[in-house]
């Protein structure tokens, strides 16, 4: 390793705003199992699948339909 590095010609990462952020979220066990099974079928990590689903909902401005019984 060098003692000094010259960053004077470096550029900012253009993808920095698109990086993922870790959050804590509480989900029902059956919801997690649903996404785990679906992710296994699709050969994806289940957290990535949940992220893709939530991103799709956000981009399509999907509205939540709630019914109180």
C-alpha positions, 0 to 999 in steps of 0.5 A, spaced: 500 500 500 502 507 498 503 512 504 499 517 500 494 517 494 492 522 489 484 523 489 485 530 485 482 527 479 477 523 482 469 523 480 463 522 484 460 516 483 454 517 479 450 511 482 451 513 489 444 515 489 441 509 487 445 505 492 440 501 497 439 503 504 438 497 510 432 498 514 428 494 519 421 492 517 417 487 521 413 482 517 408 477 518 411 470 518 406 467 513 408 473 508 416 472 509 414 464 507 410 467 501 416 471 498 421 465 500 417 460 496 416 465 490 424 467 490 426 460 490 422 459 484 424 465 481 432 463 483 432 470 487 434 472 494 427 473 497 429 480 500 431 482 492 424 479 490 421 484 496 425 490 494 422 489 486 415 488 488 415 494 493 419 498 487 414 496 482 408 498 487 411 505 488 413 506 480 406 504 478 403 508 484 399 502 486 394 504 492 393 500 498 386 497 498 384 496 505 377 493 508 376 493 516 371 488 518 
